[in-house]
């Protein structure tokens, strides 16, 4: 170790003399109480000691900054050339202590920060987000981007030693021009988008050929002007499909106005009963234009899978949604169902076994769809197995109908048994859910080579990406409606047994609330097909009759409902003592829609340390978007979520805050 004493060490010893003197004075004062009885002398010694302490403290605090600054200047002046270079350096440079106080600055630093007055105190005066806590975490160096006087600086802070004391060197690099150039380059980046007319076929069927051409021309002009105003280009791919390219700088404008073209095209009307709606998919922030186009295709598929009338922006892996206010338009054509059924048949033919899985807490729609897939596999001589976890009482009653000699014992299997069944020749079919985390056994998705998804819920950010075949139709009333069509197209000779037809019919009846919600032409066609195959309405109705306790709980939930903002019914269902409290909560949410003026209903049910939220609407509110913002999802008119670590009241307050915020932003119409 160097034997030479540092300047700070010498100064430290020098500054300790006043402290020693005060200690001696204090000792002398104490001594007067033992050596003399003179009160005046005692008071005089006490006063002298106090004055000495106050004077020493004042001098130390007053001169602390100047002494530290003088020490730094002294250290620099030890090498005159080095000191001159530091002071005259063009790069703004300063030294600060552990607390962030500046102890020395060169002229360039003072000029960059607005002179001595602006930077005289500490670094937090300049940059509010760089405080003592941030500085203490700097082991060697750290880099920040900050703005001073409308200029962008890169701030580098390095830990160093000055005269054996820890200090921090601060460097400022003006990157204003570089930032401007980088921003302009980023703003001028071309991004690609796709725009599809959602319901062109449905609208054109009821129009004359001349009017149809006029409608297309008006839509072309509307979307063309919209893109032209953004300094972009648009090209028509097909009658109802467009590709457009705009600069990235305009994307923030589109998102801020929530893609106003979604509402503008609805105003195009030449006597058409249905409003024209469009879906938009935009992809960017990938390494190539080809990847951006692929992202745009993925985005537009997600927009259509969520029911259309919305824009989906895919920024790398991040996805943002806009719109989705309109009711999904039922597709009267079954072409897509027939194509998907053909593809599914080919997949079944190439494999030897089928494992069918639904969502957690299997409901009757999930069970009915699973039974329909099982029947399809059986008709092709492929053994099928339905993964069964927890199910409600009414679902259990339906399951019991399959525990007969007419059905194999392994028709229903546990999660563990399903894990053993999955091999290279197994098809995993997921029904009534498209989010991996909500499936009965997410681990099956990870090990299955071939996955097929059938669902009627709108697709969200989380999805089963590795699916070989995915058929998601948010316009469908239920999964059972979709599977009924698939069964018909797989083989004309398939004949359902009464228990199978009952299960599928019950799924449609429950999800449509006895054909009063989201029921279209194809819903009734599916119901008619099931009736022909032996579905009995009376048996199904008896299956879902409530117990007296269930009925009372549902009535109490309706009685306690609060109407928020004049349009949203919010209530709690007391699930204590009920066998299936979540189902009762969902039924209460359905019945709250019968109240005049209620556009959407939300019922909170506490069950097993979780809060289950059932959300329902008729046609004016998209409850799926609301539930997505609370971590859930579902269908436009039937959705839900699960809340953890909150009380029912806290969950209701969260919902009310969300509804208020969405109303302010124009995402909900009240």
C-alpha positions in Angstrom: 0.0 0.0 0.0 1.3 3.5 -0.8 2.8 5.1 2.3 2.0 8.6 1.1 -1.0 10.0 2.9 -3.8 11.2 0.6 -5.0 14.8 0.7 -8.4 13.7 1.9 -6.8 11.7 4.7 -4.7 14.6 5.9 -7.6 16.9 5.7 -9.7 14.4 7.6 -7.3 14.4 10.4 -7.1 18.1 10.3 -10.9 18.4 10.5 -11.0 16.0 13.5 -9.2 18.5 15.8 -12.3 20.7 16.3 -14.1 17.5 17.2 -11.5 16.6 19.8 -11.5 20.2 21.1 -15.3 20.0 21.6 -15.0 16.7 23.4 -12.4 18.2 25.8 -14.7 21.2 26.3 -17.6 18.9 27.1 -15.4 16.9 29.5 -14.3 20.2 31.2 -18.0 21.3 31.5 -18.8 18.0 33.2 -15.8 18.5 35.5 -17.1 21.8 36.7 -20.1 20.0 38.3 -17.7 18.0 40.4 -14.9 20.5 41.1 -16.9 23.7 41.9 -20.2 24.9 43.1 -20.1 28.1 41.1 -23.3 28.1 39.0 -22.2 30.9 36.8 -19.0 29.0 35.8 -21.0 25.9 35.0 -23.4 27.9 32.8 -20.6 29.6 31.1 -18.9 26.3 30.3 -22.2 24.8 29.0 -22.8 27.8 26.8 -19.2 27.7 25.4 -19.5 24.0 24.6 -22.9 24.5 22.8 -21.6 27.4 20.8 -18.6 25.4 19.8 -20.7 22.5 18.6 -23.1 24.7 16.6 -20.2 26.7 15.1 -18.4 23.5 14.0 -21.5 22.0 12.5 -22.4 25.1 10.6 -18.9 25.5 9.2 -18.8 21.8 8.2 -22.2 22.0 6.4 -21.6 25.3 4.8 -18.2 24.5 3.4 -18.8 20.8 2.6 -19.6 21.4 -1.1 -16.7 23.9 -1.5 -14.2 21.6 0.3 -15.2 18.6 -1.9 -15.0 20.7 -5.0 -11.6 22.1 -3.9 -10.3 18.6 -3.3 -11.3 17.5 -6.9 -9.8 20.7 -8.4 -6.7 20.0 -6.2 -6.5 16.5 -7.6 -6.8 17.7 -11.1 -4.4 20.5 -10.6 -1.8 18.0 -9.5 -1.3 17.4 -13.2 -1.8 20.8 -14.9 -2.1 19.3 -18.4 -4.7 16.8 -17.3 -6.7 19.4 -15.5 -6.7 21.7 -18.5 -7.8 18.9 -20.9 -10.7 17.9 -18.6 -11.9 21.5 -18.3 -11.5 22.2 -22.0 -12.9 18.9 -23.2 -15.6 19.3 -25.8 -17.5 16.3 -24.3 -19.7 17.5 -21.4 -18.1 15.9 -18.3 -18.8 16.1 -14.6 -18.1 14.4 -11.3 -20.6 13.7 -8.6 -20.7 12.0 -5.2 -22.7 9.0 -4.1 -25.8 11.1 -3.4 -25.7 12.5 -7.0 -24.4 16.0 -6.0 -22.1 17.6 -8.6 -18.7 18.4 -7.2 -17.0 19.4 -10.5 -18.1 20.2 -14.1 -16.3 21.3 -17.1 -17.4 24.2 -19.3 -19.0 22.0 -21.9 -21.2 20.3 -19.2 -22.4 23.7 -17.9 -23.2 24.9 -21.4 -25.1 21.7 -22.3 -27.1 21.8 -19.1 -27.9 25.5 -19.2 -25.2 27.0 -17.0 -24.2 26.7 -13.4 -27.6 27.7 -12.1 -29.5 24.9 -13.8 -27.0 22.2 -12.8 -25.7 23.5 -9.5 -27.5 21.1 -7.2 -27.5 17.4 -8.2 -28.1 15.1 -11.1 -31.8 14.6 -10.2 -32.3 18.3 -10.9 -31.5 17.5 -14.5 -32.9 14.0 -14.8 -35.8 13.1 -12.4 -35.5 9.4 -13.0 -31.8 9.2 -12.0 -31.8 9.4 -8.2 -29.5 8.2 -5.4 -31.1 4.7 -5.5 -30.3 4.3 -9.2 -26.8 5.5 -8.7 -26.1 3.1 -5.9 -26.9 0.2 -8.2 -24.2 1.2 -10.8 -21.4 -1.3 -10.4 -19.2 -0.1 -13.3 -21.2 2.0 -15.7 -24.8 2.6 -16.9 -26.3 4.3 -19.9 -29.4 6.4 -20.1 -31.3 8.4 -22.7 -32.4 11.8 -21.5 -33.7 15.1 -22.8 -32.2 18.5 -21.8 -33.5 21.7 -23.3 -35.2 19.9 -26.3 -32.0 18.0 -27.0 -31.6 14.2 -26.7 -28.5 13.1 -24.8 -27.0 9.7 -24.2 -25.9 9.9 -20.5 -23.1 7.6 -19.4 -22.3 7.3 -15.7 -19.1 5.5 -14.7 -18.1 4.5 -11.2 -14.6 5.7 -10.4 -12.2 6.7 -7.5 -11.1 10.2 -6.7 -8.5 10.4 -4.0 -9.6 7.1 -2.5 -13.2 8.2 -2.4 -16.0 6.7 -4.6 -17.2 9.1 -7.2 -19.1 9.0 -10.5 -18.1 10.4 -13.8 -20.9 11.7 -15.9 -20.6 12.1 -19.7 -23.2 13.6 -22.0 -23.3 12.8 -25.7 -25.6 14.9 -27.9 -27.6 12.5 -30.1 -30.3 14.9 -31.2 -29.5 14.6 -34.9 -28.9 10.9 -34.7 -32.2 10.4 -32.9 -34.0 12.6 -35.5 -32.5 10.6 -38.4 -33.3 7.3 -36.7 -36.9 8.4 -36.0 -37.4 9.6 -39.6 -36.0 6.2 -40.9 -38.4 4.4 -38.5 -41.4 6.6 -39.5 -40.7 6.1 -43.2 -40.6 2.3 -42.9 -43.2 0.8 -45.0 -45.8 -1.5 -43.3 -48.2 -3.8 -45.1 -51.8 -4.4 -44.3 -54.8 -6.4 -45.6 -58.4 -5.3 -45.6 -61.3 -7.8 -46.2 -65.0 -7.1 -46.5 -66.5 -9.4 -43.9 -70.0 -9.9 -45.3 -69.9 -9.2 -49.0 -71.4 -12.5 -50.0 -74.3 -12.1 -47.5 -75.1 -8.6 -48.7 -74.8 -9.3 -52.4 -77.2 -12.2 -52.3 -80.2 -9.9 -51.7 -79.1 -7.2 -54.3 -79.5 -6.7 -58.0 -76.4 -7.0 -60.1 -76.3 -3.3 -60.9 -76.6 -2.3 -57.2 -74.0 -4.8 -56.3 -71.5 -3.2 -58.6 -72.4 0.2 -57.3 -71.9 -0.9 -53.7 -68.5 -2.3 -54.5 -67.6 1.0 -56.3 -68.6 3.0 -53.2 -66.7 0.8 -50.9 -63.6 1.0 -53.2 -63.8 4.8 -53.1 -64.2 4.9 -49.3 -61.3 2.7 -48.5 -59.2 4.1 -51.3 -59.6 7.7 -50.0 -58.9 6.5 -46.5 -55.5 5.0 -47.5 -54.7 7.9 -49.9 -55.2 10.4 -47.0 -52.4 8.5 -45.3 -50.1 8.9 -48.3 -50.3 5.2 -48.9 -51.2 2.9 -51.8 -53.9 0.3 -52.0 -54.5 -2.5 -54.5 -57.5 -4.8 -54.9 -56.7 -8.5 -54.7 -60.2 -9.8 -55.2 -63.7 -8.3 -55.1 -63.7 -8.2 -51.3 -60.0 -8.2 -50.5 -57.5 -5.3 -50.5 -53.7 -5.0 -49.9 -52.4 -1.6 -48.7 -49.0 -0.1 -47.8 -48.5 2.9 -45.6 -45.7 4.5 -43.7 -45.2 3.5 -40.1 -45.6 7.1 -39.0 -49.3 6.9 -39.7 -49.9 3.8 -37.7 -50.1 5.7 -34.4 -52.7 8.0 -36.0 -54.8 5.0 -37.0 -54.6 3.5 -33.6 -55.4 6.8 -31.9 -58.6 7.1 -33.9 -59.2 3.4 -33.5 -59.3 2.8 -37.2 -62.2 5.0 -38.2 -62.6 3.2 -41.5 -64.4 0.5 -39.5 -67.2 2.9 -38.9 -67.0 4.8 -42.3 -67.7 1.7 -44.4 -70.9 1.1 -42.4 -72.2 4.3 -43.8 -72.1 3.0 -47.4 -75.7 2.2 -48.1 -77.7 1.9 -51.3 -80.6 0.0 -49.9 -78.7 -2.9 -48.5 -80.3 -4.2 -45.2 -77.0 -5.4 -43.7 -74.2 -2.9 -43.0 -70.9 -3.4 -44.8 -68.2 -4.3 -42.3 -64.4 -4.8 -42.9 -61.6 -6.5 -41.1 -58.0 -5.2 -41.1 -54.8 -7.0 -40.4 -51.4 -5.2 -40.1 -48.0 -6.7 -39.6 -44.7 -5.0 -38.9 -41.5 -5.0 -36.9 -40.2 -8.2 -38.5 -36.8 -8.6 -40.2 -38.2 -8.7 -43.8 -41.2 -7.5 -45.8 -42.2 -11.1 -46.4 -42.4 -11.8 -42.7 -44.4 -8.6 -42.3 -46.9 -9.8 -44.9 -47.1 -13.2 -43.1 -47.8 -11.3 -39.9 -50.5 -9.3 -41.7 -52.1 -12.5 -42.9 -52.1 -13.9 -39.4 -53.6 -10.7 -38.1 -56.4 -10.7 -40.6 -57.2 -14.3 -39.8 -57.4 -13.4 -36.2 -59.7 -10.5 -37.0 -62.0 -12.8 -38.9 -61.8 -15.5 -36.3 -62.9 -13.0 -33.7 -66.0 -12.2 -35.7 -64.8 -9.4 -38.1 -65.5 -5.7 -38.0 -62.2 -5.0 -36.3 -58.5 -4.3 -36.8 -55.7 -6.5 -35.5 -52.1 -5.1 -35.4 -49.3 -7.6 -35.0 -46.1 -6.0 -34.0 -43.6 -8.9 -33.9 -45.2 -11.2 -31.3 -47.3 -8.5 -29.7 -50.9 -8.2 -30.8 -53.4 -5.3 -30.4 -57.1 -5.3 -31.1 -59.4 -2.4 -32.2 -63.1 -2.4 -33.0 -65.3 -5.5 -32.7 -68.5 -3.6 -31.9 -70.8 -5.2 -34.5 -72.7 -8.4 -34.2 -71.0 -11.3 -36.1 -72.8 -11.9 -39.4 -73.9 -15.5 -39.8 -72.4 -17.2 -42.8 -75.3 -18.8 -44.6 -73.0 -20.9 -46.8 -71.6 -24.1 -45.5 -68.6 -24.2 -47.9 -66.1 -23.6 -45.1 -67.6 -26.3 -42.9 -67.5 -28.8 -45.8 -63.8 -28.0 -46.5 -62.9 -28.3 -42.8 -64.8 -31.6 -42.6 -62.9 -33.0 -45.6 -59.6 -32.0 -44.1 -60.5 -33.5 -40.7 -61.5 -36.8 -42.4 -58.1 -37.0 -44.1 -56.3 -36.4 -40.7 -58.4 -39.1 -39.1 -57.6 -41.5 -41.9 -53.8 -41.0 -41.5 -53.9 -41.7 -37.7 -54.9 -44.6 -35.5 -56.4 -43.0 -32.4 -58.3 -39.8 -31.3 -58.1 -38.1 -27.9 -60.7 -35.4 -27.4 -60.2 -32.6 -24.8 -62.4 -29.6 -23.8 -62.0 -26.8 -21.3 -61.7 -27.0 -17.5 -65.0 -27.5 -15.7 -66.6 -29.2 -18.8 -70.1 -27.8 -19.6 -72.8 -29.5 -21.7 -71.7 -27.7 -24.9 -68.2 -29.0 -24.4 -69.4 -32.5 -23.7 -71.8 -32.6 -26.6 -69.1 -31.5 -29.0 -66.7 -34.1 -27.6 -69.3 -36.8 -28.1 -69.9 -35.7 -31.7 -66.1 -36.0 -32.4 -66.0 -39.4 -30.7 -68.9 -40.5 -32.9 -67.1 -39.3 -36.0 -64.0 -41.2 -35.1 -66.0 -44.3 -34.3 -67.7 -44.2 -37.7 -64.2 -44.4 -39.3 -63.2 -47.3 -37.0 -60.8 -45.1 -34.9 -60.9 -45.6 -31.2 -61.8 -42.3 -29.4 -61.2 -41.2 -25.8 -62.7 -38.1 -24.1 -60.5 -36.5 -21.4 -62.8 -36.0 -18.4 -61.9 -33.8 -15.4 -64.4 -32.1 -13.1 -67.9 -31.6 -14.4 -71.2 -30.2 -13.0 -74.1 -32.3 -11.8 -76.2 -31.9 -14.9 -73.2 -32.8 -17.1 -72.5 -35.8 -14.9 -76.1 -37.0 -15.5 -75.5 -36.8 -19.2 -72.2 -38.7 -18.9 -73.9 -41.4 -17.0 -76.0 -42.2 -20.0 -72.8 -43.3 -21.8 -71.8 -45.8 -19.0 -73.6 -48.6 -20.7 -72.7 -51.7 -22.7 -73.3 -49.7 -25.9 -70.2 -47.7 -25.2 -66.6 -48.8 -24.5 -65.3 -48.4 -20.9 -62.4 -46.2 -22.0 -64.7 -43.7 -23.8 -63.9 -41.3 -20.9 -60.4 -41.2 -19.5 -58.5 -39.2 -16.9 -55.6 -36.8 -17.7 -53.0 -39.4 -16.6 -54.6 -42.0 -18.9 -54.7 -39.6 -21.8 -50.9 -38.9 -21.3 -50.2 -42.6 -21.8 -52.5 -42.7 -24.9 -50.7 -39.9 -26.9 -48.3 -41.2 -29.4 -47.2 -40.5 -33.0 -50.5 -41.9 -34.4 -52.8 -40.0 -32.1 -54.9 -37.0 -33.1 -55.6 -34.6 -30.2 -58.9 -32.8 -30.9 -59.6 -29.7 -28.8 -63.3 -28.6 -28.6 -65.1 -25.5 -27.3 -61.8 -23.7 -26.4 -58.8 -22.3 -28.3 -56.7 -21.1 -25.4 -54.1 -23.7 -24.2 -54.2 -22.5 -20.6 -58.0 -23.1 -20.3 -57.9 -26.7 -21.6 -58.5 -29.6 -19.3 -54.9 -30.7 -19.7 -52.5 -28.2 -21.4 -49.6 -30.7 -21.1 -51.3 -32.8 -23.8 -50.9 -30.0 -26.3 -47.1 -30.0 -25.7 -46.7 -33.7 -26.5 -49.2 -34.2 -29.3 -47.9 -34.2 -32.9 -51.3 -33.7 -34.6 -53.8 -31.2 -33.1 -57.2 -30.2 -34.4 -59.2 -27.3 -32.9 -63.0 -26.7 -33.2 -64.3 -23.7 -31.3 -66.9 -21.0 -31.5 -65.2 -18.5 -29.2 -63.3 -15.6 -30.6 -59.6 -16.1 -30.9 -57.4 -14.1 -28.5 -53.7 -13.4 -28.2 -53.2 -16.8 -26.6 -53.9 -19.6 -29.1 -52.9 -23.1 -30.0 -50.3 -22.1 -32.6 -49.2 -25.6 -33.6 -52.6 -26.8 -34.7 -52.7 -28.9 -37.9 -56.3 -27.9 -38.5 -58.1 -25.0 -36.8 -61.8 -24.3 -37.4 -62.9 -21.2 -35.3 -66.2 -19.7 -36.2 -67.3 -17.0 -33.7 -70.7 -16.5 -35.5 -71.7 -20.1 -34.5 -74.0 -20.4 -31.6 -72.1 -23.2 -30.0 -69.5 -25.9 -30.5 -72.2 -28.4 -30.9 -73.7 -26.6 -33.8 -70.3 -26.7 -35.6 -69.7 -30.4 -34.8 -73.2 -31.2 -36.0 -72.2 -29.9 -39.4 -68.9 -31.6 -39.4 -70.6 -35.0 -38.6 -72.9 -34.5 -41.5 -70.1 -33.8 -44.0 -67.8 -36.6 -42.7 -70.2 -39.3 -43.7 -73.8 -39.3 -44.9 -74.4 -42.7 -43.3 -73.6 -41.6 -39.7 -76.6 -42.2 -37.5 -76.5 -40.8 -34.0 -77.9 -42.6 -31.0 -80.5 -40.8 -28.8 -77.9 -40.2 -26.0 -75.5 -38.7 -28.5 -78.1 -36.5 -30.2 -79.4 -35.4 -26.7 -75.9 -34.4 -25.6 -75.4 -32.3 -28.7 -78.9 -30.8 -28.7 -78.5 -29.9 -25.1 -75.2 -28.1 -25.9 -77.0 -25.9 -28.5 -80.0 -25.3 -26.2 -77.9 -24.2 -23.2 -75.5 -21.9 -25.2 -78.3 -20.2 -27.0 -80.4 -19.9 -23.9 -83.1 -22.0 -25.5 -82.6 -20.6 -28.9 -83.0 -16.9 -27.9 -79.4 -15.9 -28.1 -77.0 -16.1 -31.1 -79.3 -18.5 -32.9 -79.2 -18.3 -36.7 -80.5 -20.3 -39.6 -77.7 -22.8 -39.3 -78.4 -23.2 -35.6 -81.9 -24.4 -36.3 -80.7 -26.6 -39.1 -78.3 -28.3 -36.8 -81.1 -28.7 -34.2 -83.4 -30.2 -36.8 -80.6 -32.7 -37.8 -80.2 -33.7 -34.2 -84.0 -34.0 -33.7 -84.1 -36.4 -36.7 -81.5 -38.5 -35.0 -83.5 -38.9 -31.8 -82.8 -35.8 -29.7 -85.7 -35.4 -27.3 -86.6 -31.8 -26.1 -88.4 -33.1 -23.0 -85.5 -35.2 -21.8 -83.1 -32.3 -22.3 -85.4 -29.9 -20.4 -85.7 -32.3 -17.5 -82.0 -32.7 -17.4 -81.4 -29.0 -16.7 -84.2 -28.4 -14.1 -82.9 -26.5 -11.0 -83.0 -27.7 -7.5 -84.9 -25.4 -5.0 -81.6 -24.2 -3.5 -80.2 -23.4 -7.0 -83.4 -21.5 -7.9 -83.3 -19.5 -4.7 -79.6 -18.6 -5.2 -80.4 -17.5 -8.8 -83.4 -15.4 -7.7 -81.3 -13.8 -4.9 -78.6 -12.8 -7.5 -81.2 -11.2 -9.7 -82.8 -9.5 -6.7 -79.4 -8.0 -5.6 -78.4 -6.8 -9.0 -77.1 -3.2 -9.4 -77.5 -1.4 -12.7 -74.3 0.5 -13.5 -74.3 3.5 -15.9 -77.9 2.7 -16.7 -76.9 -0.2 -18.9 -74.8 -2.8 -17.1 -76.4 -5.2 -14.5 -73.8 -6.3 -11.9 -74.5 -8.8 -9.2 -73.1 -11.6 -7.0 -74.3 -15.2 -6.8 -73.8 -16.8 -3.4 -72.4 -20.2 -4.3 -72.2 -21.6 -0.8 -73.9 -25.0 -0.6 -74.5 -25.2 -4.3 -73.2 -28.2 -6.4 -72.6 -26.0 -9.5 -72.4 -22.4 -8.4 -70.8 -21.2 -11.7 -73.6 -22.6 -13.7 -76.2 -20.8 -11.5 -74.2 -17.6 -11.9 -74.3 -17.9 -15.6 -78.0 -18.6 -15.6 -78.6 -15.5 -13.5 -76.5 -13.4 -15.9 -78.8 -14.7 -18.7 -82.0 -13.8 -16.9 -80.7 -10.3 -16.0 -80.7 -9.5 -19.8 -84.5 -9.7 -19.6 -84.6 -6.4 -17.6 -85.4 -3.5 -19.8 -82.5 -1.2 -20.5 -79.8 -3.7 -19.6 -77.3 -4.1 -22.4 -75.0 -6.5 -20.6 -74.9 -8.4 -17.4 -72.0 -9.6 -15.1 -72.5 -12.0 -12.3 -69.6 -12.7 -9.8 -69.5 -16.1 -8.2 -67.0 -17.2 -5.6 -65.9 -20.8 -5.9 -62.9 -22.5 -4.5 -60.9 -19.4 -3.7 -61.5 -17.9 -7.1 -64.0 -15.4 -8.5 -65.8 -16.6 -11.6 -67.3 -13.8 -13.7 -70.2 -14.7 -16.1 -70.8 -12.0 -18.7 -73.7 -11.9 -21.1 -75.2 -9.5 -23.7 -77.8 -9.6 -26.4 -76.5 -7.6 -29.3 -75.3 -4.1 -28.3 -72.2 -4.8 -26.3 -69.3 -7.1 -27.0 -68.7 -8.7 -23.6 -65.8 -10.7 -25.0 -63.7 -7.5 -25.3 -64.5 -6.5 -21.8 -63.6 -9.9 -20.4 -60.4 -10.0 -22.4 -59.3 -6.8 -20.6 -59.8 -8.6 -17.3 -57.8 -11.6 -18.4 -60.6 -13.8 -19.8 -62.4 -14.2 -23.1 -65.2 -16.0 -24.8 -67.8 -15.1 -27.3 -69.3 -11.7 -28.3 -72.4 -12.3 -26.3 -71.2 -15.0 -23.9 -67.9 -14.5 -22.1 -66.2 -14.8 -18.7 -63.1 -14.7 -16.7 -61.6 -15.9 -13.4 -60.1 -13.6 -10.8 -57.6 -14.6 -8.1 -56.4 -12.8 -4.9 -59.3 -10.4 -4.9 -62.7 -10.2 -3.1 -66.0 -10.0 -5.0 -66.3 -6.3 -4.2 -62.8 -5.6 -5.4 -63.6 -7.5 -8.6 -66.8 -5.5 -9.1 -64.8 -2.2 -8.6 -62.3 -3.3 -11.2 -65.1 -4.0 -13.7 -66.8 -0.6 -13.0 -63.5 1.2 -13.5 -62.9 -0.7 -16.8 -66.5 0.0 -18.0 -66.1 3.7 -17.2 -62.7 3.9 -19.0 -64.1 2.1 -22.1 -67.1 4.4 -22.2 -64.8 7.5 -22.1 -62.7 6.1 -24.9 -65.7 5.3 -27.1 -65.2 1.6 -27.0 -68.7 1.1 -25.5 -71.9 2.9 -26.5 -74.3 3.6 -23.6 
